[in-house]
Amino acid sequence: MAETNFIDYVKFCSRSGAGGAGSVHFRREKHVPKGGPDGGDGGRGGHIILKGSTQVWTLLHLKYKKHVIAEEGKGGEGGRRKGRDGKDVVLEVPLGTIAKDAETFETRFEITEEGQEVILTRGGRGGLGNDHFKTATNQAPHFAQPGEEGIEEWIILELKLLADVGLVGFPNAGKSTLLSSISAAKPEIGDYPFTTLVPNLGVIPYRNEKSFVMADIPGIIEGAAEGKGLGLRFLRHIERNSILLFMIPADSDNIKNQYKILLGELQKYNPELLDKKRLLAITKADMLDEELMEQMKKEVPKDLDSIFISAVSGYNLDKLKDMLWQAITVQ
């Protein structure tokens, strides 16, 4: 996904269609001098609907839609003919999209499945025709219901990527390199800070034609939870990952300290993130020998499963996939 194409937040005005008015009509036929009321009902106004799609990865197609307006329902007609319903507007969104009220920031619902459809803004109900209001004492009602007004509201759509494994680390920790090594994803990789400017997803093939999804989240820096760097913008995507794989380079000054900083930023953003299963991968292990690895293991927190890997040489990548698969399946 190119930087300019990854959009995970949009705000727009959603306006459903008004319902059509019921009809005031009386039966008029030759040889039927006293035809009764036969006004039909008005049609329902169009809904605004969100639909989950695996073919859509971002909210880019909605970025420039400031107003989404559904069609109004048509009025009823004589002969008890119901008016046509207004045409619904169906907006396809990626899985993991959350709909919120722009005024209260209250979460309405989340789209999590392919083909899932949820009404975002409901269309107005059509009015009843005068046929519904005839009684023994009022056999010729000259009134019908008007259609219900549509709803106009401001909506926020927020995308939180759905993935089994989320990669967490500082810039240049090797997250993009790992993703490109074990999946078909081809994120742009360069030797400069904030290499990854957008999240990237990759499908990781596993044994016996199994697979799982890994998300490369842009690098977090100290202070990200307070809005520094790019971390705050993309921390929301970590909320939807089942497993968090912390990645720290082998040439770091202090592995334990770096892990604590990363953990602290997640805790400041959302303490519930600490309830997720965590693993630690020490990257760039091709620079180390067995003796150095044994020494560095002493720096790793005792309660954390860890592994030395090298995405460049392929060292321990199969073992890493085994550990991740085990963590995913035993939850």
N, C-alpha and C positions, 0 to 999 in steps of 0.2 A: 504494500500500500504506500503510495507516495504521500509525502508529508501534507501536501495541499488537499489530498483526497480523503484523509482520515478525519472525519467529523464525528464527535461523540456527544455533542450537545446542540440542541436546536430549540428555539422558542417561536411559537406561531399562534395566530388567532384561529380557533376552530369554530366554525358556525354551521350548525345543522339546519336542515330545511324545515320550514313551517309546514304544518299539516294543511291539507286542502279543506275548504269549507263544505259542510253538508248542503245538500240541495233542497230548496223548497219547490216542490213540483207536484202537480196533480194529474192523475190519469185522464187523458183526453182521447176518447175513441168514439167512433160513430156507433150509435145504438147503446152507448153507455153514458147516460146523461149525468150520473152522479159518481164519476170515478173518484176514488179516494186518493189520499196522498201516496206518492211513490218516489219521493226524493231520495237519491242514493247518498252514501257516505263519502266524505272526502278522503283522499289518499294520504297515507303517512308521509311525513317529510323525510328526506334522506338522512341517514346516519353518517357520521365520520367513524371509520373502522380502522383499527390497526391489525395487521396480519403478519405473523412471523414467517420469515423466509431465510433459508440457508444460502440463497443466491445473492443476498445483500449483506455487505460487511460493515458499512458505515452509514451515517445519516446524511451523507453528502447531498443526496437527491432532494432532501427536505430543507437544506440550508437556506435557499432563497425563496422558499414558500412562506411568506409572511401571513397569508390568509388562505385557509382551506375552507371552501364553501360547498355545501351539499345542495342539491336541487330541492325545490319546494314541491309538496304534494299537490295534485290537481283536484279541483272541486268535483263533488258528486254531480250526477245527472239524473234526469227523469228515468222512469222505468227501473228504479232501484239499481241503477248502474253506478258502481263505485268508481271514484276518481283514481287515476293512476298514482302509485306511490312515487315519491321523489327518488331519483337515482342516488344510491349510496356512493360515498367516496372511500375507497379502500387504499390505505397507505401501507406499503410493504416496508417492514423494518427488520433489522438483524435480531437474532435471538440474543436475549440479554437486555433488551430495551425496556426502560422503566418510564411510565407516564406519570407526570406530576402536575398538580394544580399550580399555575405560575404565581398565584397570589398567596396561597397558604403553604406552598411547597409540600403539601400532603401527597403521598404516593398513592396513586389510584390502582395500578396493577403492573405486572411485568409480563412481557412476552418471552416465553422460554422454549416453545416447541414449534417445529415446522408446521405451517398451515393453521396455527392457532389464531382465531379471530376474536377480538374483543371490541365492543362498541365504546369508542372514546367519548363522543358527543352524540347523544340520542336525538333523533328527529322528532318533531312535534306530531302528536296524534291527530289523525283526521277527524273532522267534526261529523256528528251524526245527522243524517238527512231527516226531513220531517216525517218520513214513514215510521220512524221509531217513536214518535210522540203522539200517535193517534190513540185515543181512548174512547170508551163508550160515551163520555160526555163531551169530548172534543174530537170529533171525527174528521175535522179539516184543519189541522194545525198549520198556521201560516208562519212557522218559524223553524229554524234548524240551528245546529251548533256551528260556530265558527271553528276553523282549524286551530290547533294549539300552536303557539309561537315556537320557533326554533330556539336553540340555545347558542349564545355566543360567549366564548370563554378563551382565555389565554392558557396555553398548554406548554409544558417543558417535556421534551423527550431526552433521556439520558441513557447512553449506552454503557453497559458494563460487560466486558467480554466474558463469555463462558468458556472456561478451559479447565482441564483436569489438573494441570501443573502450571504455576506461575513462577517465572524467574525473577528473583529479587536480588539486586546488587547495585553497587556504585557504577558510574560510567566506566567503560573499558574493563569491565569484569569478565568479559568473554561470553556474555549471554547470547548475543546475535551469532557469534561464531559457533556456539554449541547448537543453536537452533538450526543453522544452515548445515551443520555436520550430520545431524541425525534425522532431518526431515527434508521435504522437498521445498521448504520455504527458502527464499533468497533475499533476506534483508540486506540493505546496504551496510557495508562494514568499512570503517576507516579509522585511522590512528589519530583521533582527536576527541576531546570531551563531548559528551552528549551525542555520540554516534547515532543512536536510535532516537528519532524524534517522534515516532508513532509506535503504538503496540503492533507486534507481528504475531500471527498465529501459525503454527505448524502442526501437521498430523504426524505423529511418531509411530512408525510401524514397529510391531512387536511380534513375538513368537506366535505361530499357528494363526496367522492372518489377523491377529488382534492389533489394536492401535489405541492411542490416547492423544489428547490435544494439549499442546504446550503453548504458553503465551509469553513472549518476550516483552516485558514492561520496561519502558524507558527508565534510564538510571536514576536512582534516588540519591540525593545528597543530604548532608547534615543540615537540618532546618527545612526540609521539604514540607513537613506538616504545617509549617508557618508560612508556606507559600514561596520558599526560595527554589530556584532552579525549575526543572520541569516536573519534579516528582509529584507535587500536589495535584497537578492536572490529571495524572494517570494513576494515582493511588486507588481511585475508585475501581479500576479494573481488577485489582488484586482481591477485592471483596468477593468476586465470583469464582475464584480458583479453589479447587479442592485441596491441593497440596502446594506449599510454598517451598521452592528450591532456592536457598540462599547460595549465592556464588561470590566467592572472594578469591582474588588472585594469590598465587603462592608467593609472589614478590611483595606482598603487603607488609607494612611495618609491624602490625599487630593484628593477627586474625581475630582473636577473641574480642578485641576492642571494636574492630570494624563490624563484627556481627552484632555487638551490643548497640552500636549506633543505628544500624539498619532496623533492629528490633524496636528500638526506641521511637523511630519515626513512624513505624506502623502502629505502635501503641498510642502515640499522640493523635494520629489520624482516626483510628477506630480500634479501641481495646479488644473488640471481638476477634480481630485478626490473629491475636495471639492464641486463640483456641484451635487454629488450624494446624494440621500436621506439618512439621517442618523438617527439612533435610538440608545438609550443608555440602556443597561441592567446592573443593579447593582446586581452582583452575590453574592452567599453565604448568601442570605437574611434569611436563617433559623437561623442565629446567632442573628437576630435583633427582637425587639418587635415593636409594632406600634409607640410608642413614639420616638424611635430612628430613625425609617424610616421617620417620619415627620421632624425631625431635619436635617436628611441627604438630604432631598429633597431641602433644601435651598442652598446646595452646587452645585446642578445640574444647568447647563446653562438654562435660562428661555426659550430660543427658541428651545429647544431640547426635543422631546418626550422621556420619560424615564419610566422604570418599574423595580421594585424589583423582582428578581427571585431566585429560588434555584433549581438547576438541580438534587440535591441529594434527596430532599423531594418532588419535583414536584411543589413547590409553584409558582403559576402564569404562568406556562408554557403554558397552553391553552390560556391565555390572551395574552401572548407574540406572539403565533402563529397567533392570530387574528390581532394583530398590524402589524405583518410582512406581512400577506396576504393583509391587507388593503393598506399598503404602496406599495406593488408590483402591485396591480390591479388598483390603481388610478394614476399611472405614465403616 
